[in-house]
Structures are given as C-alpha cells and as structure tokens.
C-alpha cells in the first residue's frame, strides 16, 4: 500500500502528491484507479541500491556539496539513455510489434538488437518490481495491457531460446511504461515521472552520505602500454 502522503482520498484535487501530479500533467481530475496505480509505481521506483544516478549523488555529497548540487548531478546521470528513458522505448516496441509480436521479436533478436524492457544488470530471475507492476497493469485492464502480456510471454520464450545461458525477464521499465500510459502520462514525461519518485531515494542517500564526512575517492590502476626503458648514455 502506498504511503498516505502520496495517495489522498481519491478526489484528485489536493488529495496528495500523486493526484496533484496527474492533474497537472493530464489537465483533468485523475481517476482514483490511476492515482493508486501511479502511486504503486512511484513507491516501487523510489530507491534501488547504488544505481548510476544514486551513486553519482553520493559521490557529490561526499565532497560536502549542497543538496541541490547532489540532485542535479543525479538527474544528469539519469539523462543518459543507458539509465533513463527505457520505459518510452518499451512502448515503442509494443507499437512496432503490433498484433504479431513473435515475428517482430524474432527480427530484433536476429539483428542483434536488445529488447527494451527485458533483462537487468542485477536480477537473473524476475524483477520483483515488474511482477508488482504487472499486477497493477492487469488491474487497469485494456487492449494495451493485453498486448503487453502477450508480448512479454513471447519475448521471454524467444529470449530463453536465444540466450539459454542468461535468463532474461521483463524488468520494471516494461510494465512501468504500460502503467504510466494507462494513467495518461505522455511518453516524453516518463523519465521525469521516474525522477519524481527517485528524488526521494536520492535525498535519503545524500543525507546518509553527508553524515560520513569522508570523500569518495576510488583508486585507479594503469593498464596502458608499459614504459619504455631508455638506454643510458
């Protein structure tokens, strides 16, 4: 269940952060079901270990910089296509696959391209956040959700055949895209919506790192050409 500070009474006006965000983005009073669905996503996305943006925020915090600088650095890291932006590209895949996901997925894998929304740097089993958001999406229902369910089934089947050495499952971005779309959030605001949630996690990490009072200074090992010995004159 989402924290009470996020979810209000379902009025959509002054009922909480999520209701206000949806109203501002969509221009209408949000459906309580959409408010609950987006709340579930935001809670699931608040924090997820030392990902690139969180680690960036902690490195900046370790220098004694202020909160604004730390969060700005985290947003900069999130702006990279390998970190943020995956949910929108997952929806692009659904659009391109249409009613025949099998053929489209086979073509992508044959061309050596990644399936956006599948696989994770940490998880080798199902992403628990994806499992949660799939349930949320199923609760919303609709043709897009049915399409996503069929796409996931076919994608995981083909990925298992294509990469039997590495299990690849739907990650949080796949159903996050479906949930946000169902809630009326435009694709170009998907990453910003993710940042809305992750800012809470970044802030907690910054406050924790600031108490350490020790700068993060990783060491490096030179791996370039060996120095050439000069002949003595």
DRENDO-1510 file (C-alpha; in Angstrom, 1 decimal, always signed):
<recs>
REC; n; res; u; v; w
REC; 1; UNK; +0.0; +0.0; +0.0 .
REC; 2; UNK; +1.3; +3.4; -0.9 .
REC; 3; UNK; +2.2; +5.9; +1.9 .
REC; 4; UNK; -0.7; +8.2; +2.9 .
REC; 5; UNK; +1.4; +11.3; +2.0 .
REC; 6; UNK; +1.3; +10.1; -1.6 .
REC; 7; UNK; -2.3; +9.0; -2.0 .
REC; 8; UNK; -5.2; +11.2; -1.0 .
REC; 9; UNK; -8.8; +10.5; -0.7 .
REC; 10; UNK; -9.3; +10.0; -4.4 .
REC; 11; UNK; -10.7; +13.4; -5.0 .
REC; 12; UNK; -7.9; +14.3; -7.4 .
REC; 13; UNK; -7.7; +17.9; -6.1 .
REC; 14; UNK; -5.4; +18.4; -3.2 .
REC; 15; UNK; -5.6; +14.7; -2.3 .
REC; 16; UNK; -1.9; +14.1; -2.4 .
REC; 17; UNK; +1.3; +14.4; -4.4 .
REC; 18; UNK; +0.2; +11.8; -7.0 .
REC; 19; UNK; -3.2; +13.2; -7.6 .
REC; 20; UNK; -1.8; +16.7; -8.0 .
REC; 21; UNK; +0.9; +15.5; -10.3 .
REC; 22; UNK; -1.6; +13.6; -12.5 .
REC; 23; UNK; -3.9; +16.7; -12.6 .
REC; 24; UNK; -1.1; +19.0; -13.7 .
REC; 25; UNK; +0.2; +16.6; -16.3 .
REC; 26; UNK; -3.1; +15.5; -17.8 .
REC; 27; UNK; -5.2; +18.6; -17.2 .
REC; 28; UNK; -8.1; +16.6; -15.7 .
REC; 29; UNK; -9.1; +15.3; -12.3 .
REC; 30; UNK; -7.5; +11.9; -12.1 .
REC; 31; UNK; -9.4; +8.6; -11.8 .
REC; 32; UNK; -8.8; +7.2; -8.4 .
REC; 33; UNK; -7.6; +3.9; -10.0 .
REC; 34; UNK; -5.0; +5.8; -11.9 .
REC; 35; UNK; -3.9; +7.6; -8.8 .
REC; 36; UNK; -3.5; +4.2; -7.0 .
REC; 37; UNK; -1.7; +2.7; -10.0 .
REC; 38; UNK; +0.8; +5.6; -10.3 .
REC; 39; UNK; +1.4; +5.6; -6.6 .
REC; 40; UNK; +2.4; +1.9; -6.7 .
REC; 41; UNK; +4.9; +2.7; -9.5 .
REC; 42; UNK; +6.4; +5.7; -7.6 .
REC; 43; UNK; +6.8; +3.7; -4.4 .
REC; 44; UNK; +8.4; +0.8; -6.3 .
REC; 45; UNK; +10.8; +3.2; -8.0 .
REC; 46; UNK; +11.9; +5.3; -5.0 .
REC; 47; UNK; +15.2; +3.5; -4.4 .
REC; 48; UNK; +17.1; +0.7; -5.9 .
REC; 49; UNK; +20.6; +0.4; -4.5 .
REC; 50; UNK; +23.7; +2.0; -5.9 .
REC; 51; UNK; +22.5; +2.6; -9.5 .
REC; 52; UNK; +24.4; +5.2; -11.6 .
REC; 53; UNK; +22.3; +8.2; -10.5 .
REC; 54; UNK; +22.2; +7.3; -6.9 .
REC; 55; UNK; +26.0; +6.7; -6.8 .
REC; 56; UNK; +26.5; +10.0; -8.6 .
REC; 57; UNK; +24.5; +11.8; -5.9 .
REC; 58; UNK; +26.5; +10.1; -3.1 .
REC; 59; UNK; +29.9; +11.0; -4.7 .
REC; 60; UNK; +28.9; +14.6; -4.9 .
REC; 61; UNK; +27.5; +14.6; -1.4 .
REC; 62; UNK; +30.8; +13.1; -0.1 .
REC; 63; UNK; +32.6; +16.4; -1.3 .
REC; 64; UNK; +30.4; +18.4; +1.1 .
REC; 65; UNK; +28.3; +19.9; -1.7 .
REC; 66; UNK; +24.8; +21.1; -1.1 .
REC; 67; UNK; +21.6; +19.1; -1.7 .
REC; 68; UNK; +20.7; +20.9; -5.0 .
REC; 69; UNK; +24.1; +20.1; -6.5 .
REC; 70; UNK; +23.8; +16.4; -5.5 .
REC; 71; UNK; +20.3; +16.1; -7.0 .
REC; 72; UNK; +21.4; +18.0; -10.2 .
REC; 73; UNK; +24.2; +15.5; -10.7 .
REC; 74; UNK; +21.8; +12.6; -10.2 .
REC; 75; UNK; +19.5; +14.0; -12.8 .
REC; 76; UNK; +22.4; +14.4; -15.2 .
REC; 77; UNK; +23.3; +10.7; -14.7 .
REC; 78; UNK; +19.6; +9.8; -15.3 .
REC; 79; UNK; +19.5; +11.7; -18.5 .
REC; 80; UNK; +21.8; +9.1; -20.2 .
REC; 81; UNK; +20.0; +6.7; -22.5 .
REC; 82; UNK; +21.5; +3.7; -20.8 .
REC; 83; UNK; +20.0; +4.7; -17.4 .
REC; 84; UNK; +16.8; +6.7; -18.0 .
REC; 85; UNK; +14.4; +6.6; -20.9 .
REC; 86; UNK; +13.8; +2.8; -21.2 .
REC; 87; UNK; +10.0; +2.9; -20.5 .
REC; 88; UNK; +9.3; +5.1; -23.5 .
REC; 89; UNK; +11.3; +2.8; -25.7 .
REC; 90; UNK; +9.5; -0.2; -24.4 .
REC; 91; UNK; +6.2; +1.3; -25.6 .
REC; 92; UNK; +7.8; +1.9; -29.0 .
REC; 93; UNK; +8.5; -1.8; -29.2 .
REC; 94; UNK; +4.8; -2.6; -28.5 .
REC; 95; UNK; +3.8; -0.2; -31.2 .
REC; 96; UNK; +6.2; -1.7; -33.7 .
REC; 97; UNK; +5.3; -5.3; -32.8 .
REC; 98; UNK; +1.6; -4.7; -33.2 .
REC; 99; UNK; -0.6; -7.8; -33.3 .
REC; 100; UNK; +2.3; -10.1; -34.3 .
REC; 101; UNK; +4.9; -9.8; -31.6 .
REC; 102; UNK; +6.5; -13.1; -32.5 .
REC; 103; UNK; +7.8; -12.0; -35.9 .
REC; 104; UNK; +8.9; -8.6; -34.7 .
REC; 105; UNK; +10.8; -10.0; -31.7 .
REC; 106; UNK; +12.5; -12.7; -33.9 .
REC; 107; UNK; +13.6; -10.0; -36.2 .
REC; 108; UNK; +15.1; -7.9; -33.5 .
REC; 109; UNK; +17.0; -10.8; -31.9 .
REC; 110; UNK; +18.3; -11.9; -35.3 .
REC; 111; UNK; +19.6; -8.4; -35.9 .
REC; 112; UNK; +21.4; -8.5; -32.6 .
REC; 113; UNK; +19.3; -5.7; -31.0 .
REC; 114; UNK; +18.1; -5.6; -27.4 .
REC; 115; UNK; +14.5; -5.9; -26.4 .
REC; 116; UNK; +13.8; -2.8; -24.3 .
REC; 117; UNK; +12.3; -3.6; -21.0 .
REC; 118; UNK; +13.9; -7.0; -20.7 .
REC; 119; UNK; +16.9; -8.0; -18.7 .
REC; 120; UNK; +18.5; -6.3; -15.8 .
REC; 121; UNK; +22.1; -5.7; -14.6 .
REC; 122; UNK; +21.3; -7.2; -11.2 .
REC; 123; UNK; +18.4; -9.6; -11.4 .
REC; 124; UNK; +18.8; -13.1; -13.0 .
REC; 125; UNK; +15.2; -14.0; -12.1 .
REC; 126; UNK; +12.0; -12.0; -12.4 .
REC; 127; UNK; +12.3; -8.4; -11.3 .
REC; 128; UNK; +10.0; -8.2; -8.3 .
REC; 129; UNK; +9.1; -4.6; -9.2 .
REC; 130; UNK; +8.0; -5.8; -12.6 .
REC; 131; UNK; +5.8; -8.5; -11.0 .
REC; 132; UNK; +4.1; -5.9; -8.9 .
REC; 133; UNK; +3.5; -3.5; -11.8 .
REC; 134; UNK; +2.2; -6.3; -14.0 .
REC; 135; UNK; -0.5; -6.9; -11.4 .
REC; 136; UNK; -1.2; -3.1; -11.3 .
REC; 137; UNK; -1.5; -3.1; -15.1 .
REC; 138; UNK; -3.8; -6.1; -15.1 .
REC; 139; UNK; -6.0; -4.2; -12.6 .
REC; 140; UNK; -6.3; -1.3; -15.0 .
REC; 141; UNK; -7.1; -3.6; -18.0 .
REC; 142; UNK; -7.5; -2.6; -21.6 .
REC; 143; UNK; -6.1; -3.6; -25.0 .
REC; 144; UNK; -2.7; -2.2; -24.3 .
REC; 145; UNK; -2.3; -4.3; -21.2 .
REC; 146; UNK; -3.5; -7.4; -23.1 .
REC; 147; UNK; -0.9; -6.6; -25.8 .
REC; 148; UNK; +1.9; -6.2; -23.2 .
REC; 149; UNK; +1.1; -9.5; -21.6 .
REC; 150; UNK; +1.2; -11.3; -24.9 .
REC; 151; UNK; +4.4; -9.5; -25.8 .
REC; 152; UNK; +6.1; -10.5; -22.5 .
REC; 153; UNK; +5.2; -14.1; -22.9 .
REC; 154; UNK; +6.5; -14.3; -26.4 .
REC; 155; UNK; +9.6; -12.3; -25.7 .
REC; 156; UNK; +10.6; -14.4; -22.7 .
REC; 157; UNK; +10.1; -17.5; -24.7 .
REC; 158; UNK; +12.3; -16.4; -27.5 .
REC; 159; UNK; +14.9; -14.9; -25.2 .
REC; 160; UNK; +15.2; -18.3; -23.4 .
REC; 161; UNK; +15.9; -19.9; -26.7 .
REC; 162; UNK; +18.2; -17.2; -27.9 .
REC; 163; UNK; +20.2; -16.9; -24.7 .
REC; 164; UNK; +19.8; -20.1; -22.7 .
REC; 165; UNK; +22.9; -19.2; -20.7 .
REC; 166; UNK; +21.3; -16.0; -19.3 .
REC; 167; UNK; +17.7; -15.8; -18.2 .
REC; 168; UNK; +16.1; -12.5; -19.4 .
REC; 169; UNK; +12.8; -11.4; -18.0 .
REC; 170; UNK; +10.7; -8.3; -18.1 .
REC; 171; UNK; +12.1; -5.6; -15.9 .
REC; 172; UNK; +10.5; -2.7; -14.1 .
REC; 173; UNK; +10.6; -0.4; -17.2 .
REC; 174; UNK; +8.4; -2.7; -19.3 .
REC; 175; UNK; +5.2; -2.5; -17.1 .
REC; 176; UNK; +6.1; +0.9; -15.8 .
REC; 177; UNK; +5.6; +2.1; -19.4 .
REC; 178; UNK; +2.2; +0.4; -19.6 .
REC; 179; UNK; +1.0; +1.8; -16.3 .
REC; 180; UNK; +2.1; +5.3; -17.0 .
REC; 181; UNK; +0.5; +5.3; -20.4 .
REC; 182; UNK; -2.8; +4.0; -18.9 .
REC; 183; UNK; -2.7; +6.8; -16.4 .
REC; 184; UNK; -2.5; +9.4; -19.2 .
REC; 185; UNK; +1.2; +10.4; -18.8 .
REC; 186; UNK; +2.8; +11.4; -22.1 .
REC; 187; UNK; +5.9; +9.4; -23.2 .
REC; 188; UNK; +8.2; +12.4; -23.1 .
REC; 189; UNK; +7.4; +12.7; -19.3 .
REC; 190; UNK; +8.1; +9.0; -18.4 .
REC; 191; UNK; +11.7; +9.7; -17.3 .
REC; 192; UNK; +10.6; +12.9; -15.4 .
REC; 193; UNK; +8.0; +10.8; -13.6 .
REC; 194; UNK; +10.6; +8.3; -12.7 .
REC; 195; UNK; +12.8; +11.1; -11.4 .
REC; 196; UNK; +9.9; +12.3; -9.2 .
REC; 197; UNK; +10.0; +9.0; -7.4 .
REC; 198; UNK; +13.7; +8.5; -7.3 .
REC; 199; UNK; +14.3; +12.0; -5.9 .
REC; 200; UNK; +13.1; +10.6; -2.6 .
REC; 201; UNK; +15.8; +7.9; -2.7 .
REC; 202; UNK; +18.5; +10.2; -3.9 .
REC; 203; UNK; +17.7; +12.6; -1.0 .
REC; 204; UNK; +17.9; +9.8; +1.6 .
REC; 205; UNK; +21.3; +8.7; +0.2 .
REC; 206; UNK; +22.6; +12.2; +0.2 .
REC; 207; UNK; +21.7; +12.8; +3.8 .
REC; 208; UNK; +23.2; +9.4; +4.8 .
REC; 209; UNK; +26.4; +10.2; +2.9 .
REC; 210; UNK; +26.7; +13.7; +4.3 .
REC; 211; UNK; +27.0; +12.2; +7.8 .
REC; 212; UNK; +30.0; +10.2; +6.8 .
REC; 213; UNK; +32.2; +13.2; +6.3 .
REC; 214; UNK; +34.6; +11.3; +4.1 .
REC; 215; UNK; +35.1; +11.9; +0.4 .
REC; 216; UNK; +34.6; +9.0; -2.0 .
REC; 217; UNK; +37.9; +8.6; -3.9 .
REC; 218; UNK; +38.1; +5.4; -5.9 .
REC; 219; UNK; +41.6; +4.2; -6.8 .
REC; 220; UNK; +42.6; +3.5; -10.4 .
REC; 221; UNK; +45.0; +1.0; -12.0 .
REC; 222; UNK; +47.0; +2.0; -15.0 .
REC; 223; UNK; +46.5; -0.6; -17.8 .
REC; 224; UNK; +48.2; +1.3; -20.7 .
REC; 225; UNK; +51.5; +0.5; -22.5 .
REC; 226; UNK; +54.4; -0.4; -20.3 .
REC; 227; UNK; +57.0; +2.4; -20.1 .
REC; 228; UNK; +59.9; +2.1; -22.5 .
REC; 229; UNK; +63.3; +1.9; -20.8 .
REC; 230; UNK; +65.8; +4.5; -22.2 .
REC; 231; UNK; +69.3; +3.5; -22.9 .
REC; 232; UNK; +71.9; +5.0; -20.6 .
REC; 233; UNK; +74.3; +7.5; -22.3 .
</recs>
